[in-house]
Amino acid sequence: MKTLYLVRHAKSSWEFEDLSDHDRPLNKRGRSDAPLIGQELADRKVELDLIISSSAVRALSTATLLAKELEFEPEKIGVQEELYRIDAESLLLFIQSLPDEYNRVMLVGHNPTFTEITNQLSPEKTIANLPTAGVAAFSFDVNYWGQAGPDNAKLLFLDFPKNYR
């Protein structure tokens, strides 16, 4: 059994016009929403073997705040540049190439890709938009990540900070 948590980065700031998109930090709401959703995941007894984040500042900050709430050592967060601008087809291939020794993996990245892959993996319950700091959790009844895909994905839950504010 493999479990995947797809998390869109928390709300970012547009305050610093001279920063590149990649370097935008979280805004005040993002800095409060990420720990909020992290606590909700902890309340659900989510345990992780691996967290991989996009290299964007807002994504890595989100991953770090989530890790703290989930008692996952932040220095063990993997950073993958390719998650910054990845498309849904490539993201599925990325998921299928995850190391098999990890059964419970969280990916932290961006829209529109995270909404698209959520809808591909769960066509019976599509969403218009995975909001910032939103989580889509899936299980796959497989032994190897390479076998994971829409045919064996089961949506466990969708969760959003708005549910708790």
C-alpha positions in Angstrom: 0.0 0.0 0.0 1.3 3.4 -1.0 -0.1 6.7 0.3 0.4 10.1 -1.4 -0.4 13.5 0.0 -0.4 16.3 -2.6 -0.2 19.8 -1.0 -0.4 23.0 -2.8 1.9 25.6 -1.3 0.3 28.1 1.2 -0.7 31.6 0.2 2.2 33.6 -1.1 3.1 37.3 -1.0 3.1 39.7 -4.0 4.4 42.5 -1.8 8.0 42.4 -3.2 7.7 43.3 -6.9 11.4 42.9 -7.5 11.4 39.2 -6.5 11.1 36.5 -9.1 8.1 34.2 -9.0 10.4 31.4 -7.7 11.5 33.6 -4.7 8.1 34.8 -3.5 7.7 34.1 0.3 4.5 33.2 2.1 2.3 36.0 3.2 0.7 36.3 6.7 -2.2 34.0 5.9 0.1 31.5 4.3 2.3 31.4 7.4 -0.8 30.7 9.5 -2.6 28.3 7.1 0.4 25.9 6.6 0.7 25.1 10.4 -3.1 24.9 10.6 -3.4 22.3 7.9 -0.3 20.6 9.4 -2.1 20.3 12.7 -5.2 18.9 11.1 -3.0 16.3 9.3 -1.4 15.4 12.7 -4.9 15.1 14.2 -5.7 12.6 11.4 -2.6 10.7 12.5 -0.7 11.2 9.2 2.8 9.8 9.4 5.3 10.4 6.6 8.3 8.6 5.3 9.3 11.4 2.9 8.4 15.0 2.1 9.5 16.4 -1.3 9.0 20.1 -2.1 9.3 22.3 -5.1 12.4 24.5 -4.9 10.2 27.6 -4.8 10.5 29.6 -1.6 6.8 29.5 -0.9 6.6 25.7 -1.4 9.7 24.9 0.7 8.4 27.2 3.5 5.0 25.4 3.4 6.8 22.0 3.6 8.9 23.2 6.5 5.8 24.4 8.5 4.0 21.2 7.7 7.0 19.1 8.7 7.1 20.8 12.1 3.5 20.0 12.9 3.9 16.4 11.7 7.1 15.9 13.7 9.1 15.3 10.6 12.6 16.6 10.6 12.7 19.6 8.3 16.3 18.9 7.3 15.1 15.6 5.7 12.8 17.4 3.3 13.8 16.7 -0.3 13.9 19.6 -2.7 13.2 18.9 -6.4 13.6 21.8 -8.9 11.4 19.9 -11.4 8.4 20.2 -9.2 8.4 24.0 -9.7 7.0 24.0 -13.3 6.1 20.3 -13.8 3.0 19.4 -15.8 0.4 16.8 -14.7 1.7 14.1 -17.1 5.3 14.5 -15.8 4.1 14.7 -12.2 2.5 11.3 -12.6 5.8 9.9 -13.9 7.6 11.6 -11.0 5.2 9.9 -8.6 5.7 6.5 -10.3 9.5 7.0 -9.9 9.4 7.5 -6.2 11.7 5.2 -4.2 9.7 2.1 -3.3 11.1 2.0 0.3 8.9 5.0 1.1 5.2 4.2 1.5 3.9 7.5 2.8 5.0 10.5 0.7 4.0 14.1 0.7 4.7 16.3 -2.4 4.4 20.1 -2.0 4.0 22.1 -5.2 1.9 24.3 -7.4 -1.2 24.8 -9.4 -2.5 24.3 -12.0 -0.6 20.9 -11.9 -1.7 19.8 -8.5 -5.4 20.4 -9.3 -5.0 18.6 -12.6 -3.3 15.5 -11.1 -5.9 15.4 -8.3 -8.6 15.3 -10.9 -6.8 12.7 -12.9 -6.4 10.4 -9.9 -9.9 11.0 -8.7 -12.2 11.5 -11.7 -15.3 10.6 -9.6 -14.8 13.7 -7.4 -13.2 16.5 -9.4 -12.4 19.9 -8.0 -12.2 23.2 -9.8 -9.2 24.3 -7.8 -7.0 22.9 -5.1 -6.7 26.0 -2.9 -3.5 27.2 -1.3 -2.4 24.9 1.6 -5.0 22.4 0.3 -4.3 18.7 0.6 -5.4 15.8 -1.6 -4.7 12.4 -0.1 -4.6 9.2 -2.1 -3.9 5.5 -1.4 -2.8 3.0 -4.0 -3.2 -0.7 -3.4 0.2 -1.5 -4.9 3.6 -2.5 -3.8 5.6 -0.3 -6.1 5.1 3.4 -7.0 5.6 2.5 -10.6 2.2 0.7 -10.5 0.4 3.8 -9.0 -2.0 5.6 -11.3 -5.6 6.6 -12.0 -6.8 3.0 -12.2 -5.8 2.1 -8.7 -6.0 5.5 -6.9 -8.4 5.9 -4.0 -9.2 9.4 -2.8 -8.8 9.4 1.0 -9.7 13.0 1.6 -9.5 16.6 0.4 -8.8 19.1 3.1 -8.4 22.9 3.1 -7.5 25.5 5.7 -10.8 27.3 4.9 -12.5 24.3 6.7 -10.9 25.4 10.0 -10.8 29.2 9.8 
